[in-house]
Amino acid sequence: MSHLVYGIVFASCRSHGSDEALVLPAGVGGAPVRLIEEGSLAAAVSTMAPGDTAPNVARALSFSRVVEALHSAQTVLPMRYGCVCRDEAEVVNRLRGRAGEYAAILRRLDGCAEMGVRILLPLERTPSGPPLFVEVGGPSGRDYLMRRAATYAHAEAARCALAVSTEHVRQALGGLAVRTAIDHDRENAGLSTVHFLVRRASVELFRAEFRRIERMEPARLLLSGPWPPSSFAVPEQDGSRHD
């Protein structure tokens, strides 16, 4: 049976402030989730039929519940859905081969959660112009080109405004974060997200500060979290945009 990996934790995982062993919810397909230990690390896994890993809503929700349970109990390095090992031996080999990398990430994430702020700035759509066969040098053609130039100029100004708002948010809330990361939506030029790695003890203070700056920003801001720190579950040297 294939092994679906939910996350990596330090071995002998216990709930925060408790000596009781960690109890996890059922995993994808209702399969029980268990910890496979190797050295100082452990991987939370469940078994599934080989090739039966295609994502759907039910599987995504089950996967997220397990990761969130791990996160609520202890520091976790969350995996993306679809991290599958052929068998238990491959899980052990992965833990052994990447022990230093995984341990370094876990130490960096220790005691932290992820908060996210989405910045939305609507962009005006390009208006429809005359048919493409209109002579560009004629009055209608010149009119069309001028309208397109104005629309592109507006879109560029909106993108610049989004970049300014994004940086304002990052700077305003960054003092409450251990690290930050910025994602620009490739499908929507009017949307970006700032991810914040925040100490668990600072989450309420972070929310209060967000409410303060939300009233001052022209863009629409949406707060989410606290979540397992998926956006920061990467090696520092991988080139991701982290500060």
C-alpha positions as CSV (number, residue, x, y, z in Angstrom):
1,M,0.0,0.0,0.0
2,S,1.2,3.5,-0.7
3,H,1.7,5.9,2.2
4,L,0.3,9.4,2.0
5,V,2.3,11.8,4.1
6,Y,0.5,14.6,5.9
7,G,3.3,16.3,7.8
8,I,6.6,15.9,9.6
9,V,6.9,16.4,13.4
10,F,9.5,15.8,16.0
11,A,9.3,12.2,17.3
12,S,7.3,11.4,20.5
13,C,4.8,14.0,19.4
14,R,2.5,15.1,22.3
15,S,-0.3,17.7,22.6
16,H,0.8,21.1,23.8
17,G,1.2,21.1,27.6
18,S,0.2,17.4,27.8
19,D,1.9,14.1,28.4
20,E,-0.8,12.3,26.5
21,A,0.0,10.7,23.1
22,L,-1.3,12.6,20.1
23,V,-4.7,11.3,18.8
24,L,-5.3,12.2,15.1
25,P,-8.6,12.2,13.1
26,A,-9.2,9.7,10.3
27,G,-7.3,10.5,7.2
28,V,-8.1,10.4,3.5
29,G,-10.7,7.8,2.7
30,G,-11.3,7.2,6.4
31,A,-7.9,5.5,6.8
32,P,-6.3,5.7,10.3
33,V,-3.3,8.0,10.6
34,R,-0.2,6.9,12.4
35,L,3.3,8.2,13.1
36,I,6.3,6.5,11.6
37,E,9.4,7.5,13.6
38,E,13.0,7.6,12.4
39,G,15.6,9.2,14.7
40,S,14.3,12.5,16.1
41,L,11.6,12.9,13.5
42,A,8.3,11.3,12.7
43,A,6.0,11.4,9.6
44,A,2.2,11.3,10.0
45,V,0.9,8.9,7.3
46,S,-2.1,6.8,6.2
47,T,-2.2,4.1,3.6
48,M,-4.1,4.1,0.3
49,A,-4.2,2.1,-2.9
50,P,-1.4,2.9,-5.3
51,G,-2.5,5.4,-8.0
52,D,-5.6,6.3,-6.0
53,T,-4.4,9.8,-5.0
54,A,-6.4,12.0,-7.4
55,P,-7.5,15.1,-5.4
56,N,-11.1,15.9,-4.7
57,V,-12.9,18.1,-2.1
58,A,-13.5,15.2,0.4
59,R,-9.9,14.2,0.2
60,A,-8.6,17.7,0.5
61,L,-10.8,18.3,3.6
62,S,-9.7,15.1,5.3
63,F,-6.1,15.9,4.6
64,S,-6.5,19.4,6.0
65,R,-8.1,18.1,9.2
66,V,-5.2,15.9,9.9
67,V,-2.6,18.7,9.2
68,E,-4.6,21.1,11.4
69,A,-4.7,18.5,14.2
70,L,-1.0,18.1,14.0
71,H,-0.5,21.8,14.1
72,S,-2.8,22.2,17.1
73,A,-0.8,19.7,19.0
74,Q,2.8,20.4,18.1
75,T,5.1,22.1,15.6
76,V,4.5,20.5,12.2
77,L,6.1,20.8,8.8
78,P,3.0,20.5,6.6
79,M,3.1,18.5,3.4
80,R,1.1,19.3,0.3
81,Y,-1.6,16.9,-0.7
82,G,-0.1,14.2,-3.0
83,C,3.2,13.6,-1.1
84,V,3.1,9.8,-1.5
85,C,5.7,7.1,-0.6
86,R,5.6,3.6,-2.1
87,D,5.8,1.9,1.3
88,E,7.0,2.4,4.9
89,A,10.6,1.8,4.0
90,E,10.5,4.8,1.6
91,V,9.0,7.0,4.4
92,V,11.9,6.0,6.7
93,N,14.5,6.6,4.0
94,R,13.0,10.1,3.4
95,L,13.1,11.0,7.1
96,R,16.7,9.7,7.3
97,G,17.9,11.3,4.1
98,R,16.4,14.7,4.8
99,A,16.7,14.7,8.6
100,G,18.8,17.9,8.8
101,E,16.6,19.9,6.4
102,Y,13.4,18.8,8.1
103,A,14.7,19.5,11.6
104,A,16.0,23.0,10.6
105,I,12.5,23.9,9.2
106,L,10.7,22.6,12.3
107,R,13.0,24.6,14.6
108,R,12.2,27.7,12.5
109,L,8.5,27.0,12.7
110,D,8.5,26.2,16.4
111,G,5.7,28.0,18.3
112,C,4.4,29.7,15.2
113,A,1.3,29.8,13.0
114,E,0.5,31.3,9.6
115,M,-1.7,34.3,9.1
116,G,-2.6,35.5,5.6
117,V,-3.8,38.9,4.3
118,R,-5.3,39.0,0.8
119,I,-5.2,42.4,-0.9
120,L,-7.8,42.9,-3.6
121,L,-7.8,45.9,-6.0
122,P,-10.3,45.6,-8.9
123,L,-8.8,46.2,-12.4
124,E,-10.9,47.8,-15.2
125,R,-11.5,45.6,-18.1
126,T,-10.2,46.5,-21.6
127,P,-13.2,47.9,-23.5
128,S,-14.1,46.4,-26.8
129,G,-13.0,48.4,-29.8
130,P,-13.8,48.4,-33.5
131,P,-13.3,45.3,-35.6
132,L,-9.6,44.4,-36.2
133,F,-9.9,45.1,-39.9
134,V,-10.5,48.8,-39.2
135,E,-7.7,50.8,-40.8
136,V,-5.3,51.7,-38.0
137,G,-4.4,55.0,-39.7
138,G,-8.1,56.0,-40.0
139,P,-10.1,57.9,-37.4
140,S,-11.7,54.8,-35.9
141,G,-8.3,53.0,-35.8
142,R,-6.6,55.9,-34.0
143,D,-9.6,56.1,-31.6
144,Y,-9.3,52.4,-30.8
145,L,-5.5,52.6,-30.2
146,M,-6.0,55.6,-27.9
147,R,-8.6,53.7,-25.9
148,R,-6.4,50.7,-25.6
149,A,-3.5,52.8,-24.5
150,A,-5.6,54.5,-21.9
151,T,-6.9,51.2,-20.6
152,Y,-3.4,49.7,-20.4
153,A,-2.2,52.8,-18.6
154,H,-5.0,52.4,-16.1
155,A,-4.3,48.7,-15.5
156,E,-0.6,49.5,-15.0
157,A,-1.5,52.2,-12.5
158,A,-3.8,49.7,-10.7
159,R,-1.0,47.1,-10.5
160,C,1.3,49.7,-9.1
161,A,-1.3,50.7,-6.5
162,L,-1.7,47.0,-5.6
163,A,2.1,46.7,-5.1
164,V,2.1,49.8,-2.9
165,S,-0.8,48.4,-0.8
166,T,0.9,45.0,-0.5
167,E,4.1,46.6,0.7
168,H,2.2,48.8,3.2
169,V,0.5,45.7,4.6
170,R,3.7,43.8,4.8
171,Q,5.5,46.6,6.6
172,A,2.6,47.5,8.9
173,L,2.2,43.9,10.1
174,G,5.7,42.6,9.6
175,G,6.8,43.8,13.0
176,L,4.5,41.2,14.6
177,A,5.9,38.4,12.4
178,V,8.9,36.2,12.4
179,R,9.0,36.0,8.6
180,T,6.9,37.2,5.7
181,A,6.3,36.0,2.1
182,I,4.4,37.6,-0.8
183,D,2.4,35.8,-3.5
184,H,1.1,37.6,-6.6
185,D,-1.8,35.8,-8.2
186,R,-0.9,34.8,-11.8
187,E,-4.6,34.6,-12.8
188,N,-5.7,37.9,-11.2
189,A,-3.5,40.9,-11.6
190,G,-5.6,42.7,-8.9
191,L,-4.9,40.1,-6.2
192,S,-1.9,39.5,-4.0
193,T,-1.4,37.7,-0.6
194,V,1.0,38.4,2.2
195,H,1.8,35.5,4.4
196,F,3.0,36.1,7.9
197,L,4.7,33.6,10.2
198,V,3.5,34.7,13.6
199,R,4.2,33.5,17.1
200,R,1.0,31.8,18.5
201,A,1.0,34.1,21.5
202,S,0.9,37.1,19.1
203,V,-2.1,36.0,17.0
204,E,-4.7,38.2,18.8
205,L,-2.4,41.2,18.7
206,F,-1.9,40.6,15.0
207,R,-5.7,40.5,14.5
208,A,-6.1,43.8,16.4
209,E,-3.4,45.5,14.3
210,F,-5.0,44.2,11.1
211,R,-8.3,45.8,12.0
212,R,-6.5,49.1,12.6
213,I,-4.8,49.1,9.2
214,E,-7.8,47.7,7.3
215,R,-9.6,51.0,7.8
216,M,-6.7,53.0,6.2
217,E,-6.0,51.0,3.1
218,P,-7.8,51.8,-0.2
219,A,-7.6,48.2,-1.3
220,R,-9.9,45.5,0.2
221,L,-8.1,43.4,2.8
222,L,-9.1,39.9,3.9
223,L,-7.6,38.2,6.9
224,S,-7.3,34.5,7.4
225,G,-5.7,32.2,9.9
226,P,-4.2,31.0,12.1
227,W,-3.2,28.1,9.9
228,P,-0.5,25.4,9.7
229,P,2.6,27.3,8.3
230,S,2.5,25.8,4.8
231,S,3.9,28.9,3.1
232,F,7.1,28.6,5.2
233,A,7.6,24.9,5.1
234,V,10.5,25.2,2.7
235,P,14.3,25.4,3.1
236,E,15.7,28.9,3.5
237,Q,18.1,28.5,0.6
238,D,15.4,27.6,-2.0
239,G,15.0,31.2,-3.3
240,S,11.4,31.7,-2.1
241,R,10.5,35.3,-1.2
242,H,10.8,35.3,2.5
243,D,12.1,38.1,4.7
